Amino acid sequence: MAQSIDTLVIVGVTGDLSSRLLLPALGQLLTREKKRRLRLIGVGAEDWDDAKLSQILKTSFETSSAKGAAVTDLVKHATYMRADVTDLDDVQRVIDGITGTPAIYFALPPAITAACCALLEKTGLPDGTVLALEKPFGTDEKSAHALNEQLARLVPENRIFRVDHFLGKSTVLNVLGLRFANRVFEPLWNREHIEKIDIVFDEQLGLEGRARYYDHAGAMVDMIQSHLLQTLAFVTMEPPASLDEDDLRTAKAAALRATRVFGGDPAASSRRARYTAGKIGRRSLPAYKDEDGVDPSRHTETLAELTVEVRNWRWSGVPMTLRSGKALADKRSEIVITFRDAPEIPTGFHGKRPANVLRLGLGPDRMDLSVNVNGPGDPLALDPAVFTSEFGEGQLLAYGEVLSGVLDADPLLSIRGDAAEECWRIVDSVLKAWKDDVVPLQSYPAGSKGPATWAPLG
């Protein structure tokens, strides 16, 4: 039986990720789970002390209305360790200061995380340790494989959490419940009945001061290589035997292994663009290349599209387009399933007859199904109608669900090592084509729908 986690070590506790996302989510989790008792050790390079950490905890917890005995206990006993986690002596000091069974959460850039993990091979880890890492997991398939080998030397795979906060537990279960609990959908969930699938995550936000990370990643690595390919796997996977983490993650990995760039042509199946100056509502945004911290010579894209296919009996030949971008006119986060037209309708019907479309909104989670029905008045006239249903909301913030899995050593929502490698394999040829300028970097004004020449999705 897995050992219970009673100590959370946040490495990089002084950073923005910790104060803005991790700590508020931790407070919310402890508010709901009143009986959980947890010791927090914060590790950072800043000149903090225990009192400073307690102050940051209280401020962060206020944003999620955290309260109760578990919250109070954590704040009271939280400790801070100043350390350079790329220094062996400092890392050894951190490990020596851990009591109980820890979860070590690396709220750090991936390169620093990898350097620290190399040192952990020398210091060793307490029995039962869980490791949690933020994306990206490597920079290509080869480096992702090397990282996986390094992590495997530290702890077993089921105690490695590669964090993807984009898909919360409720969203995953909503997609799977809709597919596998409804006979009306699952028999149609294949190439015979579905024409195409689009997964879109458009943001109105611009760079928002994230140049240090984003200018090296771009839309492809930041969103498509990770979040959207994981979403696609849930949409296209075969029915798992159960919702056990091994069954579910095995089914997801199988879908990713079958995924290829559409037609095997990375140039024809991908597009990229970067925003120029413009307005979104009342906000004026500078051109991306003029944002603070941006190196224009990198040619970093802020909008990307990639069309893939899942080459198996269920999906072969169906184009699946993943799109994500910043500084766009509309905020949009959804999965769009477009069904094939009915092969024939009786002579006499007339009017609009668009394709049936199923839209699955991602935050808030909802379903819209468009169908063709007889309109009022003329019984021969067809008109589109939309049936809508709201899905149940998650009980926790996205990072609350992440931390719940980490602290319970339940890797259901964690990305397994082989899946992380497959995601890089899928996009590596595209990134090379972009680096070689085979695919032109187009432009679009901030606040627009994207380049005028791009056909809209879904």
N, C-alpha and C positions, 0 to 999 in steps of 0.2 A: 504494500500500500504506500502511496506517495506521502512523503512527509509534509505536514502542514506548514505553510509559510507564515512566519510570525515577525519577520523583519523585512522592511522595504528599504533598499539602498538606492537612492536616486543620484546617479553620477551625472553631474551637470545641473545640479539643483539651482544654481544661480542664474541659469539661462531663461530665455523667454518661453521656451516650450514648457518648462516646469511650472513657472508662475502663472502662465496664461491658460494652460490646458491640463497638465497633470495634477497639480495641487487642487484646483477647484473640483475636478472629477473625483479625486481621492476623498475630499471632504463630503461630497454628495454620497459616495459609496458608504462611508462610515456612518453617515446620518441614517441611511436605510438599513444598514447591517449593524444594529446597535450592539450586538454581542461580540463583534469582531474586535480583537485587541491587537494592535500593531505598533511596533517600534519603527520609527523613521530615522534613518541616517542620511543626512544630506552631504554630498561631496562636491566640492567645487574649487576653482582656482582663486576665487575672490577672497578678500580679507574679511570674512564674516566670522561670527561666533554663534553660540547657541541662541542667544537673545535675538540676534538679527534673523536667524532662521525662524524662530517663533513668531516674530513680527510679520515676516513674509507669509507664513502659514495662515495667520489670522486674517491678513488682508485678502489672500487668495480664497480662503474659505468663505469670506463674506459674499463673494461673487456668486457662490452656489448655495447660499443660505445654509451652510453646514452647521450642525449643532448636535448636542448630545454628549453622553459620557465617553463614547469611543473617540469623538473628535477632541474633546478636552484632554483625554489621556494621551493622545498622540502628540498634541501640542506641548504638553507638560514635559514629556520625556524625549522629545526630538533632540538629536545632537547633530552638530556640524563638524565636518573634518575638512580642513583646507589641504588640498593635495593636487599634485601634478600627476595625472593618471597615465602619463607616458614615462614616468620615472619608476623604476622597479622598487626602490625603497619606500616611496610614497604608496604605491599599490599594496605592498606587503603590510604597511601600517593600516591601510583601510581594511584589508582582509582580517588582520589580527583584532580589529575593533568590532567585528561582527559577532553578535551572539545569536543563538537560535538558528533557524533555517531561513536563509535569505532569498529574496528576489532582488536581483540587481538590474535596475532599469537604466540603460544608457541613453540619457537625454543629451546626446552629443552628436557632432558630425560623424558620419560613418568612418572616415579615415582615423579619427582619434579613437573611436570604439574598437576598431581592428587592432590598433597599436596597444590599447589596454588589454585586449583579450590575449595578445601574444605574451604579455607579461603575466597574465593570470595562469598561463601554462606553467610558469616557473613558481608562482606562489602557491598554486593549488586553490581549491575552493571547498567550503564546508559541504558536507553531505546534503544532498537534496536541493542544492542551489538551482534557482531558475534564472535564466538570462533573458532580458527583453531588449530588442534592438529596433531602432527606427530605420525606415527606408532612406535611401536606396540600399539594397543589399548587394554591394559590389557595384562595378561600373560597366560590366559586360558579363557574358556567360562564363568566361574563364575565371574572372576575379570572384564571381559569385560562388563558383565551385570551390575555389581556394578558401574563401571565407567559411563555407559550410564544413570543409575538412578541418579548419582551425577550431570552429565551435564544437565539432564532434569530439575533439580531443579534450574538451572541457566538461561537457555534460551530455546526456542522451538527447536525441532529437525531440522527444516529447517534453523536454524541459527548456526548449529554445523557443522564444516567442518573437517572431518577426512581425512587427506591429503594422497592421493596416487598419487605421481608425475609420477609413472611408465607409466600409461596410459594417454597420453595427449588427448586433445579434438579431434584433427585431427585423431589420431589413432583409437579412439573409433568410430568416424563417418565413417572412412574407412571400418572398420569391419562390421558395421551395414549396410552401403550402399551396400557393396558387397553382403551381405546376402539377404537383403530385397528389393533391387531395381533390382534384376536380377532373372528372372523366371528360368533361366538355373541352378541356384544354390539352391534356397530355397526348391524346391520340393525334392531335393536329400539330404537335410540337416537333416538326421535322421538315425536310426539304420538299416534300410533296405538297405541303400546304403553306409554308412560310416563304415569302419572296425575299425578304431582307430583314436584317436587324441593325438598328442604330443605337449606340450608347453615347449620350451627350452629357458633357459637364461644362457648361459655359458660365463664366463669371463676369460680373460687372466690375469687380475689383481689379486694379492694376497691380503693379509690382509691390506696393505697400511696404517698402523698405527691406525686401527680402533678397536684394541683389546678391549678397554673399553666397546664398544657396542657389537661387533660381537661375542666375546667369550662367551657372555651370550645368544646370539640369535642363531647363526649358520645358515646354509643355509635354513633349514626348516622354521624357524620363519622369517628370514630376507627377504626371497623371496617367498617361496611357500605358506605359511599361508596367505600372504597378496597379493602381486602383481600378482602371477600366478593364484591363485584362482579367483581373480577379473577378470583377462583376460578370464579364462574359462567361467565365468558367461556370458560375452558378446558373446562368441562363441556359447553357448548352450541355451541361454534364448529364450523364446517365443517372437514373434513379439510384441513390445509395441504399444499401441494405438497412441502414439506420442512421440516426443523427449523431451517432458516436463519432468522436473526432477522427478516428482512423478511417472509418467508412466514408465520411463526408470528404475528408481531405484527399483520400485516394481517388474518389470520383472526380474531384475538381482537377487534380493533377493529370488524370487521364485525358480530360478535355483539353488542357493546355498542351499536352504532348501532341495532340492531333492538330493543333492550330498552326497555320502557316500564313505568311503574307499572300494575299490573294493573287493567284496566277503566278506566284513565284517571282513577281516583278516589283521590287521595292520602290522603283522610280514611278511606275504607273499607278501604284496603289497607295501613295502617300502624298500629302501636301503640307506645306508649312508657310507661316506668315508671321509678321511682327507688327505691332501697332505703332501708328504714328500719332502725332498730337491730335487731341479731340476733346469732346465734352461728353460726360455721362450724367444726364440730369443737369444739375447746376455745377457739377465738379468739372474742372478743366484738368486734363492729364497731359503731361509732356510726352513727347515721343519716347518709346522705350529706350532707344539708344542714348537719350539725354537724361535718363533717370540716374540718381546718385548710385555710384558703385558699379554701373554697367560698363563693360568693355565692348564697344560696338563691333570690334573686329571678330568677336566670337560668333556673330550671326545667330544669336540665340533666338529661337522661335517662341512666340507667345500664344500661338494658335497652331494646333496640329490635327491632322486627320490621318488615320491609317485604316485601310480595309484589309481584313483577313478572312480566312475561311477555316472551318473545322473539318478536316478531311477524314470523315468517317461515314458510315452508312446513313446516319441520321441527317447529317448536315452538308455533305459534299456539294459544292457549287453555290451555296448560299452566301452572298456577300454580307459581311458584318463590319460596319464602319464605326470606329471609335473616334470621338472628337472631344477636344478640350481646349479652352482658350481663356484669355484674360482680356479685360477692358472691352467687353462686348456690350451690345445694346440691351440684351435681356439676360437675366439669370435663368438658367435652364439645367435641370439635372434629372434625366429620365432615360429609361430603356424603352425603345420603340420597336414593337414587333409588327411588321407589315405583312398581312396574309395575301396569298395569291387571289386573283379575281376568280369568281365563280366561272366555271367553264362555259356555261350557257344559262340564259334565263328565258322563260317563255316569251314568245312574241306578243307584244301588246303592252308590256311594262315600259315605262319611259321615265325620264327625269335623271337626277344625279345618282350615280352608282359608284362612289369611290371605294377603294379597297378597304376591307375591314382592318382596323388598326387597334392594337392593344398598347396602351401607354402605362408604364409602371414608374410613377414618380419616386424619386429618392430624396426624401427630406423636404417637405413632409411626404410620407409614404402614402400613395394612393394609386388607384387603378381607374383608367378611362378606357372603355371598350366602345369603338364606333361600329355601328351596324347599319344596314340599309333596311328601312321599314316603309310601309305604305303611308304616304302623307295624308293629312286631313283633306277632306273635300273629294278629290279625285282618287278613287281606290287603285287606279293603275299607275299613279305617280309615286316614284320612289324618292325618299329623302333620307339623308343620313341622320342618325340619332346617336347620342352618346350616353352610355350607362356608366355611372361613377360610383366608386366605393372607396371610403377611407380605410386604410389599414391601421392596425393598432400601433401606437407610438411606443418607443423604447422607454423603459423606466429610468434609464441612466443616460448621462452625457456619453458621447462617443468614447472618450477616454475613460469614463467610468466603466464601460463594458470591457475595455481593454484591460484595465487594472483588475477588474473582477476575475477575468480569465487568468491573468498572471498570478494573482494571490491564491487562487484556487487550483493552480497548476493544471488548468483546463485549456488546452491549445486549440479548441474548436475553431476560433476565429484567427488563429495564427497562420502565417504562410509557411508551409512546410518547405524544407530545403530544396527538394527537387522542383517544386512549383516556382520558387524564386529563380532557379536557373532557367527553367523553360520560358519565363517571361522575358528574360534577357535574350535568349536564343531567338525568340520571335522578332524582336526589334533590332537586333544587332546589324542585320544587313541594311535596314532602313537608315540607321544612324550613320553607317558608312557611306551610303549613297548621299546623304545630306552633307557629310563632311567633305566629300569629293565634289560638291556642288552639282550633282546630277539632277537634283530637285531644286528648282529656284526658290529663294526666300522672297515671298511676296509681301505686300503690306496692306494694311487696312486702318482707317481712322478709328481711334478710340471712340467708343460709343456707337459703332456701326455693327452690322451683322457679320462682318468679315469681308474678305476680298469680294468685289462685285462679281467676279467670274466664277466663284464657288457656288455650286448648286446647293440649296438648303437640304438638310437631312430631315427625315421623318415628317 
